[in-house]
Amino acid sequence: MNSYPDFSEYSYQVLRELGRNREGGRITWLAAKVDTGEQMVIKQFCFAQAGSNWSGFDAHQREIKVLQGLTHPGIPRYINSFATSDGFCLV
């Protein structure tokens, strides 16, 4: 049995873990959109873990706004973001 997060409420199914930064409270997942099967990456920011905090939340909100306006083949495309009980995710 896996210990992947359940993002079905947001229409994503986690397929596997891609990477983890324990000190920063970040986990990167390979996921699929439930209705289309399209694969994408979800970066999960977990602020409710020991050693992490909400101080970077405003910076991440600014980053979202910048990513929404960028179109470049070398920069991942912003698709979505959503809040979780212990942080938030970027898709």
N, C-alpha and C positions, 0 to 999 in steps of 0.2 A: 504494500500500500504506500502511495506517495504522500508527501506532506506539502503538496503544492497549494497555493492559495486558491480560493474559489472566487473567481471574478465573473461568474455566470450572470450575476445581477447586472453587470455592465456589458454583457454579450461577448465575453472572451473566455476561452478555455486554455489554461496553461498546459503546454506540451512538455516542457523541460526547463531546467535552470540553465542559464548561459554563463552567469558570473555572479560574484558576491563580494561586497566590500563591507565586512563586519563592523569595522571601526566607524565607517560613515553611515551605516544603516541603510545600504542600498543593495538591492538584488535585481538582476536583469533576467527576464523570463522570455522564452520563445512561446508565443501563444497563437491561437487561431480565432478568428472572428466566428462566432457560433453559426450565424446564418449563411455565411459564404465560404467558410473554410480558409479564407485568406490568412496567411501567416504574417505575423508582425512581432515586434519586440515591445515588451512592457518593462519599463524601469520603475521599480517600486522603491519609494522613499519611506523608511520606517522610523518615525521619530519617537515612538514609545518604547524604544529599546535602550538598555543601559549604554551610556556613552554617546548617545545621539540627542539632538534637541531640535526645537522648532525655529531656531534662530535663522536658518537658511530658507525658511518658507517664502518670505517676500522675494528673495533673490530668485527662487524657482518660478514664482509667478511672473517676474520680469522676463525670465528665460523663455517661458511659454509664449509670451507676447512677441518676443523676437522670433522664435521658431515659427510661429504662425505666419509671419511675413516673409520668410525666406524660401527661395526656390533655387536649389543648387544640387547637382548630382553627387557632390561629395559630403553633403550634410543630410542626416536622416530627416525625413519629412514628419512634421508634427501631425498626428491624426486625432488624438483625443487626450483628455486627462480626467481623472476622477479621484475623489477623496475616499479614503478607507478609514477604518476605525483607529488605525495607528499611524496614519500618514497620508500619502497620496501616490498616484501612479501617473506616469507619462507613457503614452502609446505612440 
